[in-house]
Amino acid sequence: MGAKTGPTVGLDVVRDALAEACPGIGIMGIRRLDAGYTSRQWVADTDEGPLLVKTPVRNADPEHLRRLIATTRRAAEGGIPVVRFRAFVPRSGLLDAPLLVQEYQDGVPADEVWAAMSSAQRLSFAEALGELVGRLHSCTGPWFGDVFGIRKHPDVRSFLHALVDDRLAEAPADLTSAGRDGLATALHRAVDAVPSNGVAALTHGDLWRQNVVLRDGRIACLLDFEHGLYADRFLDFGKLDEHVFDAYPEGRRAFLDAYDEVCPLPDDWQARVRLAHAVHALSMAVYFLRWTPEYAPQYVGELEEWLAERA
């Protein structure tokens, strides 16, 4: 039996599940929150302040949420503004799904106010985001892989080779004009060019404006570390460039300058970012082929462009 879908979960059921997860809490009200793609969420007004209640939709493995919690707390140790967690239930009997309770961040995702922001406000955002991501990537790990070390690799090349193989295993044989095998050869050759002495950095894995909460015009919180890893730091640039700077190229220099002040860029950073773009495009192509195939051609096209650059 899978997790109940949003329309079939009444607010009274969610209230009871929250009370069971947080014994003794006073709940004054609860409402559904239409946000996110991978979970169902509700906001509860309680005597401990507003809390966010969420259950996963696409990945109901409770270990996935354990990693989210652990990765978020590791980011907090590095001075990153993040949410605090109130309770975690590996499987709620009332919701028939894992249940996570965290503080509700008052604010607005940057994506919702982006169109109304002035040029100066956007530039300030880019600088602040660069400093924040630099701080995040300055948090180093003892291995490449998840924070628990369940899947870990001793160096950056072995990590990237395994990541590429994992993504390619999900891809159809004719994903690109070079075929899956031709794409594999090009990607692994690019990975072999990555310096072997790379340091494992804490990465977010899902950096786009929707996961950056603003309050009073400033970045107040970085959300959703569910894809966070100790990894090659440049992997984060794939989604950043697509969802922030492709449409706002004038802010990229400000971001990079602020980032470099905190976490210096190596001489080969541009080649590393281009590899990250290709890995991101591969990841998104196989993801959307599974869930919403109409979005996949954009990423296949990006892979074709990357392959053409290397021909």
N, C-alpha and C positions, 0 to 999 in steps of 0.2 A: 504494500500500500504506500503510495507516494505522498509527499507533502500536499496538503490541501491547497487548492488554488485560491487566489484573493477573494473572488466573489462568494465562495462557499464558507469563508471564515467570518463569523459574526464578531462584532466588537466585544460582546460579552465573553466569547471564548478567549479572545486575546487578553482581555482583562483578567480572566481566571488564570491563564497561563503565566501572565506577569506576576500575579499574586503568589502563585506557586513557586516561581523562580526567585522571588524576593519576598520571603515571609515577613509579615508585619508592615509592609509598605502601605501607605495611604494613597489610594488612587482616586483622584477627583474627576477625571475624564480621559477619554481616549479617542483618537481619530486616525483614520487611514492617511498615510502619506504617499502620494504618487511621485516616487523618485526612485531612480536606479533601474537597472535591467536584470540584475542577478539575484535580487532578493525582494521580499514583500516587507513593507515597513509600516509601523504605526508610531505615533507620538502620544505619550501618556503624560498627563499633568499629575504629579505626585507630590507628597510632602517632602521629597528629597530633590525637588526640582523637576524640570521636564526630562523625560527619558525616551530614548529611541528603542523600540522593540523591533527585531527583524528576524526573519527566517529565510533561508536560501531557497532559490527556485531551481537553478541549473546544477549546482553542486551541493548535494545534501550530505556529503561526507563531513561528520563533525570535526575530523582532523583538519579539514580545510579552515574551519573557523578557529581552531586552536592556533594554527599558524598565523592567521590574521591577527589574533590577539598578541601573540608573542612578537611578531614583526612590528606591530604598532608600538608596543612597549619598548622595543629596542630603539625605535626612532625617537621616542620620548627621552631615552637616555642620552641621545645626541642633541637634545635641545630643540627638537622639532615639535611644533604645536600640534597635538593630536587629541583625539577623544580618549576619555577614560571609560573603562568597562565596569559595569555594575554586577552582571551575572551572566553565566553561560550554562546552558543545559544541553548536553549532547543530543538528547532526543526528548522533546516535550510530548507527553502522552496526549495532551489536549490538542496540540497542533500537528502531531505526527511528523515532526521535523525538528532539527536542531533549533535552539532559541538563543539569541544573543541580546543582551540588554546593555545599553551604553548611554552615556550622557548625550542629550540632544544639544547640538551646537546652534546657538542663536546666531543667525547670519544668513547670507545668501550665496549660493554658488556663483563663482565669477562668470560662468557661462550665461547666467540669467541677466546680468547687468552689463555684459560686455558691449552691447550695441549702444548703450547710453553713456558709456565712459568717454571722457574727453581724451585727446591725444596725450596730454600730460598724465592723466590717470593711468592710461594704458602703459605708458613708459615706466611710471613708478611701479606698476604691477610687475612688469617684466624684470625690472631690477630686483625687486623684493623676491620674486620667484627664483631668480638666478642665485641669490644669496641663500635661499632656503634649500634649494636642490643641492647646492654646493655643500651645505652643512650635512644634508642627508648622506651624500656620497662620501663624506669624510668619516662616517661611521663604518669602520672596517670589521670584517669577520674572519674567523679562523679557517674558513674553507669557502669554496664556491658551491652554493646550493641553498636549500631551505635553512631557516634559522635553527631548526632542531637537529640538523645534520642527518636526516633520514636518507636523503639523497645528496651526496656531497662529492666534490671533485677536488683534487689537490692543486690544480692550476687553471688559469683562465682558458687555455686552449682546450683542455679536455672538457671543461664545462661547456664551452661554445660548441664544440663538436657534438656533444651529447644533446644539447638543446636543438641544434639544427636537425640531427637525426630524428629526434622526437617529433618535430614539426613535419618533417618530410614523410614520416610514417603515416601521418594523417592525410597527406595530399594525394590527389589522383595522379596517375602516371603521366597524364597529358596536361598537367597544370600550366606549364609554359611551353613555348615553341621548342625549347631545348629539352623538353621532357623532364620528368622528375630526376632522372639520373644526371642529366646535363646540369640542372640547377644544383644538385648535390655536389657535383665536382667543383663548380664555381664557388659555392659557399664554403666548402671545406678548404679550398685553396686560399680563400680570403682569411679564414680563421688561422691558417698556418702562418700568415704574415703578421698576426697579432703578437707583440712581444710576450714572451713566456713568463716574465716576471711581474705580470699585472697583479694588483692587490684586489682582493674581494671587497667590494663596497656594498653597503646596504642600498638596494634599489627599491623603488615604489612599484614599478611595473604597470601603472595605469595613470600616468600623469597627463591629465587634461583639465580644462577649466572647470568641469563639473565636479571635480574632486578637490577644488581649492575654495574654501569658504572665506568670504570677506565679511568683515564687520567694521562699520564706520570707515569704509574705503580701504581698509588694510587687511592683509592676509591673517586670518585668525586661526585657521586649522587646515591641516592636510588630511583628507579622508581616505578610507578604503585601501588598506595595505594588503588586501587579500592575495595579490600577485607579487608581493614583496619577496626578495631573495638577497642573499649575498652573491653578487654577480659582477659581470663587467659593467661598470657604471654607465657606459655609453648606450646600453640597451634602453635606458630611460629616454634617450633623445629621439627614439623612433616615434613614440606617441606625442611627445612634446612638439616636435617639428610639425607633425601632421595636424594636430588639433589646436596649436597655438600659433606657431610662427609661419606656417605656410600661408595663412591668411593675414599675418601681421609681421611681414619680414623686417619692417623698420625697427621692431623691438628686439630682434634676435641679438644684435650687437650689444645692447644694454644688458640682456640676460647673460650673454657669454662673459662680458667684462665683470659683472658681479659674481658670477660663478667662479671665474678664474681667480678672483681675489681670495676666495675661500678654499677652493679645491683646484689647484693649478692644472691647466690643460697641457698635455704632452705635445711634442712636436707633430706627432702623427694623429692628432685628434680628429682631423677632418676625415681621414680614411676610416678611422674607427666608427665615426658617426655614420658614414655611408654604409658600412657593414651593418650597423644597427638598423638603419632604414630598411635594408633588405630582409633582415630577420623579422622585423616588425611586419613588413608587407607579407611575408610568408605566414607568420602567425595569424594575421588578420584574414588572409585568404582562406586558410583552412577553417578558421573559426566561423566565418560567414558562410562558407560552403555548407557547414553543418546547420546553422541556425537561420540565416537569412541570405540565401544564395544571390539575391539581386545585388548585394553590395560587394561581392567577391571580385568582379572584373576590375574594379579600381585598383585593387592590390596586386592582381595578376599583371596589370599594366605596369605598375611600379617595378615589379620583378623583371619584366621584359626590359624596361629602361636600364635597370642596374646591370643586367646581363649584357646589354648593348654597349654600355660603358666599358666593360671588361673584355669585349671581343677584340 
